Amino acid sequence: MTELATFAAPGDGRLTDDMLAAFQDDGVLILRGFADPAECGTLRDQALALVAREAPEQAENFFSTTSNVQLSDDYFVRSGSNISYFFEEDAFTASGALKQAKADSLNKMGHAMHDLDPAFQKFSRTPKLAALASSLGFEKPLLVQSMYIFKPPAIGGEVICHQDSTYLYTEPESCVGFWFAIDDADLENGCMHFLPGAHKGPLRSLNHRNEDGKLVTDIIDPTPLPEHLAAPACARRGDLVIFHGRSPHMSAVNQSDRPRHAYTLHMIDGASVWPAENWLQRPADLPFRGFD
Ligand code: FE2
């Protein structure tokens, strides 16, 4: 099985030449111990506190990870500027009630915690991450999206193979994903998988608003990807996986009795153009920000 390039995290966050070369070759890089496990625990506590206080008991919104379709476009689009809650498809009984506790029913929350919640803001805007962004070549790094992924036991669903630049597109493309393990992630609880090197291929599809304001996904290149070559990104709490916006990735269902929490941040370069057709648009009073 292919092994993904893995290094001990640099203390100051700056990638070494070897790390940069591996990222350029593979489009994905694992940094062991980038974040303090205690700070990951604090973030987890805050996520669960937000869920307990603010997530609805009865959801009109679920997130289909196999079709990448939301029940409600409006709820999804608004989530770019707030903290919204997306449930797993299998979280409800036929009558629409939750089968189990909220935290064990959610797929994710998103997409602006890094700008709206002090604990998420603190975790997301560290000098270490700013140094990492700079060493990756970002001229003007902007944090555009945050997601807290719950991947609950038993019902934490499959996420089909996709590229994140499909949803966070810039001209020229500049999206990079930062995936922090909040819980240990392994083959049993649905760790991430990547296709190393496949970021050198084309962007396969592009999601955008059409003339009616509806979200649509255009297929650009239908050539199948060799998904059987995907390599697992097993991770311990505090490990960081960095991946190129064109790096195809996926995750399997959580077959364990353990959750698989993760925190994902997406960065673009403000030197690129953010099209008005992207799903994620911010109001004037909540612009994208970098590390300032
Ligand atoms: Fe993704």
py3Dmol code that shows the C-alpha trace and the ligand (Angstrom):
import py3Dmol

protein = """\
ATOM      1  CA  MET A   1       0.000   0.000   0.000  1.00  0.00           C
ATOM      2  CA  THR A   2       1.280   3.473  -0.846  1.00  0.00           C
ATOM      3  CA  GLU A   3       2.538   5.449   2.123  1.00  0.00           C
ATOM      4  CA  LEU A   4       1.820   9.151   2.228  1.00  0.00           C
ATOM      5  CA  ALA A   5       4.768  11.474   2.899  1.00  0.00           C
ATOM      6  CA  THR A   6       4.953  11.954   6.652  1.00  0.00           C
ATOM      7  CA  PHE A   7       7.207  14.187   8.739  1.00  0.00           C
ATOM      8  CA  ALA A   8       7.451  15.370  12.318  1.00  0.00           C
ATOM      9  CA  ALA A   9       5.912  18.851  12.339  1.00  0.00           C
ATOM     10  CA  PRO A  10       8.460  21.676  12.180  1.00  0.00           C
ATOM     11  CA  GLY A  11       8.487  23.557  15.479  1.00  0.00           C
ATOM     12  CA  ASP A  12       8.088  26.980  13.886  1.00  0.00           C
ATOM     13  CA  GLY A  13       5.625  25.786  11.233  1.00  0.00           C
ATOM     14  CA  ARG A  14       7.873  26.515   8.263  1.00  0.00           C
ATOM     15  CA  LEU A  15       8.085  23.629   5.809  1.00  0.00           C
ATOM     16  CA  THR A  16      11.582  22.409   4.960  1.00  0.00           C
ATOM     17  CA  ASP A  17      12.691  21.874   1.366  1.00  0.00           C
ATOM     18  CA  ASP A  18      12.080  18.110   1.757  1.00  0.00           C
ATOM     19  CA  MET A  19       8.536  18.716   2.982  1.00  0.00           C
ATOM     20  CA  LEU A  20       7.820  21.165   0.162  1.00  0.00           C
ATOM     21  CA  ALA A  21       9.184  18.735  -2.410  1.00  0.00           C
ATOM     22  CA  ALA A  22       6.965  15.954  -1.026  1.00  0.00           C
ATOM     23  CA  PHE A  23       3.923  18.241  -1.092  1.00  0.00           C
ATOM     24  CA  GLN A  24       4.644  19.263  -4.667  1.00  0.00           C
ATOM     25  CA  ASP A  25       5.088  15.622  -5.732  1.00  0.00           C
ATOM     26  CA  ASP A  26       2.142  14.115  -3.878  1.00  0.00           C
ATOM     27  CA  GLY A  27      -0.266  17.016  -3.297  1.00  0.00           C
ATOM     28  CA  VAL A  28      -0.623  15.783   0.282  1.00  0.00           C
ATOM     29  CA  LEU A  29       1.619  15.874   3.324  1.00  0.00           C
ATOM     30  CA  ILE A  30       1.183  14.599   6.868  1.00  0.00           C
ATOM     31  CA  LEU A  31       2.806  16.549   9.721  1.00  0.00           C
ATOM     32  CA  ARG A  32       2.835  14.603  12.979  1.00  0.00           C
ATOM     33  CA  GLY A  33       2.134  16.608  16.110  1.00  0.00           C
ATOM     34  CA  PHE A  34       1.550  19.990  14.478  1.00  0.00           C
ATOM     35  CA  ALA A  35      -1.120  21.042  16.968  1.00  0.00           C
ATOM     36  CA  ASP A  36      -0.977  20.692  20.744  1.00  0.00           C
ATOM     37  CA  PRO A  37      -3.198  17.752  21.763  1.00  0.00           C
ATOM     38  CA  ALA A  38      -4.490  19.778  24.723  1.00  0.00           C
ATOM     39  CA  GLU A  39      -5.586  22.556  22.353  1.00  0.00           C
ATOM     40  CA  CYS A  40      -7.295  19.964  20.165  1.00  0.00           C
ATOM     41  CA  GLY A  41      -9.147  18.851  23.292  1.00  0.00           C
ATOM     42  CA  THR A  42     -10.205  22.444  23.997  1.00  0.00           C
ATOM     43  CA  LEU A  43     -11.500  22.772  20.428  1.00  0.00           C
ATOM     44  CA  ARG A  44     -13.429  19.518  20.804  1.00  0.00           C
ATOM     45  CA  ASP A  45     -14.998  20.753  24.053  1.00  0.00           C
ATOM     46  CA  GLN A  46     -16.020  23.997  22.368  1.00  0.00           C
ATOM     47  CA  ALA A  47     -17.517  22.173  19.376  1.00  0.00           C
ATOM     48  CA  LEU A  48     -19.588  20.008  21.706  1.00  0.00           C
ATOM     49  CA  ALA A  49     -20.634  23.035  23.772  1.00  0.00           C
ATOM     50  CA  LEU A  50     -21.828  24.813  20.622  1.00  0.00           C
ATOM     51  CA  VAL A  51     -23.749  21.721  19.562  1.00  0.00           C
ATOM     52  CA  ALA A  52     -25.397  21.362  22.974  1.00  0.00           C
ATOM     53  CA  ARG A  53     -26.390  25.031  23.038  1.00  0.00           C
ATOM     54  CA  GLU A  54     -27.190  25.845  19.437  1.00  0.00           C
ATOM     55  CA  ALA A  55     -27.720  22.843  17.181  1.00  0.00           C
ATOM     56  CA  PRO A  56     -31.399  22.208  16.442  1.00  0.00           C
ATOM     57  CA  GLU A  57     -33.040  19.098  17.917  1.00  0.00           C
ATOM     58  CA  GLN A  58     -34.974  18.504  14.765  1.00  0.00           C
ATOM     59  CA  ALA A  59     -33.109  19.193  11.590  1.00  0.00           C
ATOM     60  CA  GLU A  60     -34.421  20.194   8.258  1.00  0.00           C
ATOM     61  CA  ASN A  61     -30.878  19.880   6.967  1.00  0.00           C
ATOM     62  CA  PHE A  62     -28.753  16.889   6.342  1.00  0.00           C
ATOM     63  CA  PHE A  63     -25.625  16.527   4.309  1.00  0.00           C
ATOM     64  CA  SER A  64     -25.437  13.750   1.783  1.00  0.00           C
ATOM     65  CA  THR A  65     -21.801  12.770   1.592  1.00  0.00           C
ATOM     66  CA  THR A  66     -22.395  10.370  -1.261  1.00  0.00           C
ATOM     67  CA  SER A  67     -24.111  12.840  -3.554  1.00  0.00           C
ATOM     68  CA  ASN A  68     -22.641  16.011  -2.004  1.00  0.00           C
ATOM     69  CA  VAL A  69     -26.149  17.448  -2.180  1.00  0.00           C
ATOM     70  CA  GLN A  70     -27.784  19.424   0.574  1.00  0.00           C
ATOM     71  CA  LEU A  71     -31.482  19.220   1.278  1.00  0.00           C
ATOM     72  CA  SER A  72     -31.654  22.991   1.319  1.00  0.00           C
ATOM     73  CA  ASP A  73     -29.405  25.165  -0.850  1.00  0.00           C
ATOM     74  CA  ASP A  74     -30.405  28.245   1.142  1.00  0.00           C
ATOM     75  CA  TYR A  75     -29.339  26.807   4.482  1.00  0.00           C
ATOM     76  CA  PHE A  76     -26.067  25.671   2.952  1.00  0.00           C
ATOM     77  CA  VAL A  77     -25.316  28.997   1.240  1.00  0.00           C
ATOM     78  CA  ARG A  78     -26.015  30.961   4.419  1.00  0.00           C
ATOM     79  CA  SER A  79     -23.638  28.685   6.323  1.00  0.00           C
ATOM     80  CA  GLY A  80     -20.698  30.368   4.580  1.00  0.00           C
ATOM     81  CA  SER A  81     -21.194  33.301   6.928  1.00  0.00           C
ATOM     82  CA  ASN A  82     -22.416  31.615  10.094  1.00  0.00           C
ATOM     83  CA  ILE A  83     -22.194  28.431  12.159  1.00  0.00           C
ATOM     84  CA  SER A  84     -24.650  25.876  10.794  1.00  0.00           C
ATOM     85  CA  TYR A  85     -25.289  22.252  11.669  1.00  0.00           C
ATOM     86  CA  PHE A  86     -25.569  19.418   9.149  1.00  0.00           C
ATOM     87  CA  PHE A  87     -26.863  16.034  10.230  1.00  0.00           C
ATOM     88  CA  GLU A  88     -26.017  12.610   8.919  1.00  0.00           C
ATOM     89  CA  GLU A  89     -28.623  11.143   6.600  1.00  0.00           C
ATOM     90  CA  ASP A  90     -29.167   8.188   8.927  1.00  0.00           C
ATOM     91  CA  ALA A  91     -29.610  10.298  12.052  1.00  0.00           C
ATOM     92  CA  PHE A  92     -33.431  10.373  11.974  1.00  0.00           C
ATOM     93  CA  THR A  93     -36.339   8.064  12.488  1.00  0.00           C
ATOM     94  CA  ALA A  94     -39.077   7.923   9.827  1.00  0.00           C
ATOM     95  CA  SER A  95     -40.996  10.538  11.787  1.00  0.00           C
ATOM     96  CA  GLY A  96     -38.036  12.936  11.706  1.00  0.00           C
ATOM     97  CA  ALA A  97     -36.840  12.628  15.303  1.00  0.00           C
ATOM     98  CA  LEU A  98     -33.177  12.121  16.148  1.00  0.00           C
ATOM     99  CA  LYS A  99     -32.302   8.512  16.962  1.00  0.00           C
ATOM    100  CA  GLN A 100     -29.502   9.481  19.325  1.00  0.00           C
ATOM    101  CA  ALA A 101     -27.763  12.456  20.943  1.00  0.00           C
ATOM    102  CA  LYS A 102     -27.113  15.483  18.732  1.00  0.00           C
ATOM    103  CA  ALA A 103     -23.323  15.147  18.855  1.00  0.00           C
ATOM    104  CA  ASP A 104     -23.653  11.527  17.695  1.00  0.00           C
ATOM    105  CA  SER A 105     -25.955  12.562  14.844  1.00  0.00           C
ATOM    106  CA  LEU A 106     -24.081  15.372  13.172  1.00  0.00           C
ATOM    107  CA  ASN A 107     -22.044  15.148  10.000  1.00  0.00           C
ATOM    108  CA  LYS A 108     -20.428  18.567  10.389  1.00  0.00           C
ATOM    109  CA  MET A 109     -20.755  22.153  11.445  1.00  0.00           C
ATOM    110  CA  GLY A 110     -19.571  25.081   9.381  1.00  0.00           C
ATOM    111  CA  HIS A 111     -18.443  27.213   7.742  1.00  0.00           C
ATOM    112  CA  ALA A 112     -17.355  30.395   9.575  1.00  0.00           C
ATOM    113  CA  MET A 113     -16.333  29.253  13.065  1.00  0.00           C
ATOM    114  CA  HIS A 114     -12.837  30.603  12.443  1.00  0.00           C
ATOM    115  CA  ASP A 115     -14.274  34.132  12.172  1.00  0.00           C
ATOM    116  CA  LEU A 116     -17.149  33.940  14.649  1.00  0.00           C
ATOM    117  CA  ASP A 117     -16.145  31.758  17.586  1.00  0.00           C
ATOM    118  CA  PRO A 118     -13.230  32.816  19.815  1.00  0.00           C
ATOM    119  CA  ALA A 119     -11.968  29.261  20.450  1.00  0.00           C
ATOM    120  CA  PHE A 120     -11.999  28.372  16.766  1.00  0.00           C
ATOM    121  CA  GLN A 121     -10.488  31.730  15.875  1.00  0.00           C
ATOM    122  CA  LYS A 122      -7.611  31.097  18.298  1.00  0.00           C
ATOM    123  CA  PHE A 123      -6.961  27.587  16.979  1.00  0.00           C
ATOM    124  CA  SER A 124      -7.087  28.791  13.354  1.00  0.00           C
ATOM    125  CA  ARG A 125      -4.916  31.882  13.561  1.00  0.00           C
ATOM    126  CA  THR A 126      -1.615  30.840  15.090  1.00  0.00           C
ATOM    127  CA  PRO A 127       1.818  32.190  14.155  1.00  0.00           C
ATOM    128  CA  LYS A 128       2.772  28.580  13.386  1.00  0.00           C
ATOM    129  CA  LEU A 129       0.024  28.179  10.780  1.00  0.00           C
ATOM    130  CA  ALA A 130       0.816  31.621   9.354  1.00  0.00           C
ATOM    131  CA  ALA A 131       4.457  30.542   8.967  1.00  0.00           C
ATOM    132  CA  LEU A 132       3.332  27.331   7.277  1.00  0.00           C
ATOM    133  CA  ALA A 133       1.163  29.313   4.826  1.00  0.00           C
ATOM    134  CA  SER A 134       4.033  31.618   4.044  1.00  0.00           C
ATOM    135  CA  SER A 135       6.405  28.702   3.423  1.00  0.00           C
ATOM    136  CA  LEU A 136       3.816  27.185   1.045  1.00  0.00           C
ATOM    137  CA  GLY A 137       4.119  30.355  -1.040  1.00  0.00           C
ATOM    138  CA  PHE A 138       0.892  32.144  -0.141  1.00  0.00           C
ATOM    139  CA  GLU A 139       1.236  35.861  -0.880  1.00  0.00           C
ATOM    140  CA  LYS A 140      -1.947  36.870   0.874  1.00  0.00           C
ATOM    141  CA  PRO A 141      -3.400  33.869   2.732  1.00  0.00           C
ATOM    142  CA  LEU A 142      -7.130  34.096   3.407  1.00  0.00           C
ATOM    143  CA  LEU A 143      -9.009  31.629   5.607  1.00  0.00           C
ATOM    144  CA  VAL A 144     -12.253  31.130   3.706  1.00  0.00           C
ATOM    145  CA  GLN A 145     -13.905  28.127   5.312  1.00  0.00           C
ATOM    146  CA  SER A 146     -13.864  26.083   8.504  1.00  0.00           C
ATOM    147  CA  MET A 147     -15.582  22.781   9.141  1.00  0.00           C
ATOM    148  CA  TYR A 148     -15.787  20.661  12.252  1.00  0.00           C
ATOM    149  CA  ILE A 149     -16.374  17.072  11.135  1.00  0.00           C
ATOM    150  CA  PHE A 150     -18.029  14.684  13.603  1.00  0.00           C
ATOM    151  CA  LYS A 151     -18.005  11.374  11.704  1.00  0.00           C
ATOM    152  CA  PRO A 152     -20.011   9.716  14.486  1.00  0.00           C
ATOM    153  CA  PRO A 153     -19.859   5.992  15.290  1.00  0.00           C
ATOM    154  CA  ALA A 154     -21.963   3.695  13.111  1.00  0.00           C
ATOM    155  CA  ILE A 155     -23.725   6.420  11.077  1.00  0.00           C
ATOM    156  CA  GLY A 156     -20.702   8.575  10.100  1.00  0.00           C
ATOM    157  CA  GLY A 157     -21.121   8.265   6.346  1.00  0.00           C
ATOM    158  CA  GLU A 158     -18.851   7.718   3.393  1.00  0.00           C
ATOM    159  CA  VAL A 159     -17.441  10.785   1.644  1.00  0.00           C
ATOM    160  CA  ILE A 160     -16.982  10.046  -2.038  1.00  0.00           C
ATOM    161  CA  CYS A 161     -13.854  10.973  -3.962  1.00  0.00           C
ATOM    162  CA  HIS A 162     -13.696  14.698  -4.722  1.00  0.00           C
ATOM    163  CA  GLN A 163     -11.368  17.683  -5.078  1.00  0.00           C
ATOM    164  CA  ASP A 164     -11.902  20.709  -2.850  1.00  0.00           C
ATOM    165  CA  SER A 165     -11.124  23.229  -5.612  1.00  0.00           C
ATOM    166  CA  THR A 166     -14.443  22.089  -7.106  1.00  0.00           C
ATOM    167  CA  TYR A 167     -16.117  24.035  -4.292  1.00  0.00           C
ATOM    168  CA  LEU A 168     -13.457  26.626  -3.396  1.00  0.00           C
ATOM    169  CA  TYR A 169     -12.329  27.728  -6.819  1.00  0.00           C
ATOM    170  CA  THR A 170     -10.078  30.692  -7.549  1.00  0.00           C
ATOM    171  CA  GLU A 171      -8.407  32.006 -10.695  1.00  0.00           C
ATOM    172  CA  PRO A 172      -5.666  30.941 -10.728  1.00  0.00           C
ATOM    173  CA  GLU A 173      -6.431  27.997  -8.408  1.00  0.00           C
ATOM    174  CA  SER A 174      -4.958  28.445  -4.966  1.00  0.00           C
ATOM    175  CA  CYS A 175      -7.038  26.384  -2.511  1.00  0.00           C
ATOM    176  CA  VAL A 176      -5.180  24.342   0.095  1.00  0.00           C
ATOM    177  CA  GLY A 177      -6.875  22.261   2.800  1.00  0.00           C
ATOM    178  CA  PHE A 178      -5.605  21.877   6.379  1.00  0.00           C
ATOM    179  CA  TRP A 179      -7.094  18.856   8.122  1.00  0.00           C
ATOM    180  CA  PHE A 180      -6.422  18.550  11.856  1.00  0.00           C
ATOM    181  CA  ALA A 181      -7.043  15.246  13.624  1.00  0.00           C
ATOM    182  CA  ILE A 182      -9.037  16.028  16.758  1.00  0.00           C
ATOM    183  CA  ASP A 183      -9.613  12.337  17.483  1.00  0.00           C
ATOM    184  CA  ASP A 184      -7.257   9.594  16.353  1.00  0.00           C
ATOM    185  CA  ALA A 185      -8.258   8.509  12.844  1.00  0.00           C
ATOM    186  CA  ASP A 186      -7.639   5.015  11.503  1.00  0.00           C
ATOM    187  CA  LEU A 187      -8.974   2.535   8.961  1.00  0.00           C
ATOM    188  CA  GLU A 188     -11.767   1.436  11.281  1.00  0.00           C
ATOM    189  CA  ASN A 189     -13.243   4.843  12.057  1.00  0.00           C
ATOM    190  CA  GLY A 190     -13.009   6.227   8.545  1.00  0.00           C
ATOM    191  CA  CYS A 191      -9.694   8.063   8.166  1.00  0.00           C
ATOM    192  CA  MET A 192      -9.066  10.221   5.124  1.00  0.00           C
ATOM    193  CA  HIS A 193      -7.633   8.663   1.954  1.00  0.00           C
ATOM    194  CA  PHE A 194      -5.754  10.494  -0.794  1.00  0.00           C
ATOM    195  CA  LEU A 195      -4.556   9.763  -4.308  1.00  0.00           C
ATOM    196  CA  PRO A 196      -0.924  10.928  -4.170  1.00  0.00           C
ATOM    197  CA  GLY A 197       0.230  12.727  -7.318  1.00  0.00           C
ATOM    198  CA  ALA A 198      -3.267  13.005  -8.783  1.00  0.00           C
ATOM    199  CA  HIS A 199      -3.348  16.751  -8.036  1.00  0.00           C
ATOM    200  CA  LYS A 200      -1.213  17.108 -11.172  1.00  0.00           C
ATOM    201  CA  GLY A 201      -4.247  16.065 -13.228  1.00  0.00           C
ATOM    202  CA  PRO A 202      -7.147  18.332 -14.155  1.00  0.00           C
ATOM    203  CA  LEU A 203      -9.891  19.728 -11.979  1.00  0.00           C
ATOM    204  CA  ARG A 204     -12.667  17.187 -12.538  1.00  0.00           C
ATOM    205  CA  SER A 205     -15.722  19.279 -11.805  1.00  0.00           C
ATOM    206  CA  LEU A 206     -16.755  22.768 -10.828  1.00  0.00           C
ATOM    207  CA  ASN A 207     -19.565  23.717  -8.479  1.00  0.00           C
ATOM    208  CA  HIS A 208     -21.060  27.159  -9.025  1.00  0.00           C
ATOM    209  CA  ARG A 209     -24.215  29.256  -8.917  1.00  0.00           C
ATOM    210  CA  ASN A 210     -26.121  29.272 -12.188  1.00  0.00           C
ATOM    211  CA  GLU A 211     -28.163  32.202 -13.575  1.00  0.00           C
ATOM    212  CA  ASP A 212     -31.063  31.303 -11.240  1.00  0.00           C
ATOM    213  CA  GLY A 213     -28.774  31.290  -8.213  1.00  0.00           C
ATOM    214  CA  LYS A 214     -29.026  27.491  -7.895  1.00  0.00           C
ATOM    215  CA  LEU A 215     -25.909  25.490  -7.084  1.00  0.00           C
ATOM    216  CA  VAL A 216     -24.892  23.185  -9.914  1.00  0.00           C
ATOM    217  CA  THR A 217     -21.822  21.041 -10.544  1.00  0.00           C
ATOM    218  CA  ASP A 218     -20.429  20.896 -14.073  1.00  0.00           C
ATOM    219  CA  ILE A 219     -18.349  17.883 -15.031  1.00  0.00           C
ATOM    220  CA  ILE A 220     -15.134  19.088 -16.658  1.00  0.00           C
ATOM    221  CA  ASP A 221     -13.332  15.756 -17.018  1.00  0.00           C
ATOM    222  CA  PRO A 222     -15.268  12.479 -16.571  1.00  0.00           C
ATOM    223  CA  THR A 223     -12.169  10.230 -16.723  1.00  0.00           C
ATOM    224  CA  PRO A 224     -12.396   7.857 -13.740  1.00  0.00           C
ATOM    225  CA  LEU A 225      -9.728   8.197 -11.064  1.00  0.00           C
ATOM    226  CA  PRO A 226      -7.816   5.103  -9.873  1.00  0.00           C
ATOM    227  CA  GLU A 227      -9.491   5.171  -6.484  1.00  0.00           C
ATOM    228  CA  HIS A 228      -8.120   1.727  -5.610  1.00  0.00           C
ATOM    229  CA  LEU A 229      -4.699   3.418  -5.340  1.00  0.00           C
ATOM    230  CA  ALA A 230      -5.846   5.777  -2.587  1.00  0.00           C
ATOM    231  CA  ALA A 231      -3.578   5.788   0.457  1.00  0.00           C
ATOM    232  CA  PRO A 232      -4.855   6.157   4.027  1.00  0.00           C
ATOM    233  CA  ALA A 233      -3.940   9.179   6.128  1.00  0.00           C
ATOM    234  CA  CYS A 234      -4.059   7.566   9.564  1.00  0.00           C
ATOM    235  CA  ALA A 235      -3.543  10.284  12.149  1.00  0.00           C
ATOM    236  CA  ARG A 236      -3.249  10.902  15.861  1.00  0.00           C
ATOM    237  CA  ARG A 237      -4.802  13.827  17.681  1.00  0.00           C
ATOM    238  CA  GLY A 238      -2.814  16.946  16.738  1.00  0.00           C
ATOM    239  CA  ASP A 239      -1.523  15.636  13.414  1.00  0.00           C
ATOM    240  CA  LEU A 240      -2.111  17.889  10.408  1.00  0.00           C
ATOM    241  CA  VAL A 241      -2.757  16.760   6.852  1.00  0.00           C
ATOM    242  CA  ILE A 242      -2.127  19.445   4.226  1.00  0.00           C
ATOM    243  CA  PHE A 243      -3.600  18.847   0.800  1.00  0.00           C
ATOM    244  CA  HIS A 244      -3.691  20.603  -2.551  1.00  0.00           C
ATOM    245  CA  GLY A 245      -7.082  21.802  -3.803  1.00  0.00           C
ATOM    246  CA  ARG A 246      -6.877  19.333  -6.683  1.00  0.00           C
ATOM    247  CA  SER A 247      -5.821  16.366  -4.541  1.00  0.00           C
ATOM    248  CA  PRO A 248      -8.621  13.761  -4.817  1.00  0.00           C
ATOM    249  CA  HIS A 249      -9.656  12.454  -1.409  1.00  0.00           C
ATOM    250  CA  MET A 250     -12.374  10.455   0.271  1.00  0.00           C
ATOM    251  CA  SER A 251     -13.237   8.634   3.478  1.00  0.00           C
ATOM    252  CA  ALA A 252     -15.135   5.471   4.308  1.00  0.00           C
ATOM    253  CA  VAL A 253     -17.952   5.001   6.795  1.00  0.00           C
ATOM    254  CA  ASN A 254     -17.097   4.966  10.469  1.00  0.00           C
ATOM    255  CA  GLN A 255     -17.436   1.281  11.336  1.00  0.00           C
ATOM    256  CA  SER A 256     -16.158   1.672  14.872  1.00  0.00           C
ATOM    257  CA  ASP A 257     -17.844   2.591  18.127  1.00  0.00           C
ATOM    258  CA  ARG A 258     -15.624   5.705  18.339  1.00  0.00           C
ATOM    259  CA  PRO A 259     -16.240   9.161  16.837  1.00  0.00           C
ATOM    260  CA  ARG A 260     -13.706  10.568  14.390  1.00  0.00           C
ATOM    261  CA  HIS A 261     -13.700  14.310  14.993  1.00  0.00           C
ATOM    262  CA  ALA A 262     -11.579  16.509  12.730  1.00  0.00           C
ATOM    263  CA  TYR A 263     -11.213  20.210  12.054  1.00  0.00           C
ATOM    264  CA  THR A 264     -10.660  21.436   8.513  1.00  0.00           C
ATOM    265  CA  LEU A 265      -9.583  24.888   7.404  1.00  0.00           C
ATOM    266  CA  HIS A 266      -9.356  26.016   3.808  1.00  0.00           C
ATOM    267  CA  MET A 267      -7.050  28.722   2.589  1.00  0.00           C
ATOM    268  CA  ILE A 268      -6.917  30.591  -0.683  1.00  0.00           C
ATOM    269  CA  ASP A 269      -4.572  33.284  -1.927  1.00  0.00           C
ATOM    270  CA  GLY A 270      -6.042  36.774  -1.944  1.00  0.00           C
ATOM    271  CA  ALA A 271      -3.813  37.442  -4.962  1.00  0.00           C
ATOM    272  CA  SER A 272      -6.219  35.163  -6.908  1.00  0.00           C
ATOM    273  CA  VAL A 273      -9.753  36.058  -7.997  1.00  0.00           C
ATOM    274  CA  TRP A 274     -12.664  34.637  -5.989  1.00  0.00           C
ATOM    275  CA  PRO A 275     -15.492  34.312  -8.548  1.00  0.00           C
ATOM    276  CA  ALA A 276     -18.954  35.694  -7.754  1.00  0.00           C
ATOM    277  CA  GLU A 277     -20.316  32.291  -8.902  1.00  0.00           C
ATOM    278  CA  ASN A 278     -18.692  30.435  -5.965  1.00  0.00           C
ATOM    279  CA  TRP A 279     -21.243  29.131  -3.456  1.00  0.00           C
ATOM    280  CA  LEU A 280     -19.429  30.808  -0.580  1.00  0.00           C
ATOM    281  CA  GLN A 281     -19.902  34.564  -0.595  1.00  0.00           C
ATOM    282  CA  ARG A 282     -19.360  36.796   2.406  1.00  0.00           C
ATOM    283  CA  PRO A 283     -21.331  39.945   3.255  1.00  0.00           C
ATOM    284  CA  ALA A 284     -19.396  43.229   3.346  1.00  0.00           C
ATOM    285  CA  ASP A 285     -19.260  43.186   7.148  1.00  0.00           C
ATOM    286  CA  LEU A 286     -17.639  39.737   7.302  1.00  0.00           C
ATOM    287  CA  PRO A 287     -14.887  39.714   4.686  1.00  0.00           C
ATOM    288  CA  PHE A 288     -12.380  36.867   4.310  1.00  0.00           C
ATOM    289  CA  ARG A 289      -9.408  37.434   6.562  1.00  0.00           C
ATOM    290  CA  GLY A 290      -5.916  36.081   6.861  1.00  0.00           C
ATOM    291  CA  PHE A 291      -3.870  35.844  10.033  1.00  0.00           C
ATOM    292  CA  ASP A 292      -4.196  39.471  11.122  1.00  0.00           C
TER     293      ASP A 292
END
"""
ligand_1 = """\
1
FE2
Fe -12.874 17.549 0.803
"""
view = py3Dmol.view(width=600, height=400)
view.addModel(protein, "pdb")
view.setStyle({"model": 0}, {"cartoon": {"style": "trace"}})
view.addModel(ligand_1, "xyz")
view.setStyle({"model": 1}, {"stick": {}})
view.zoomTo()
view.show()
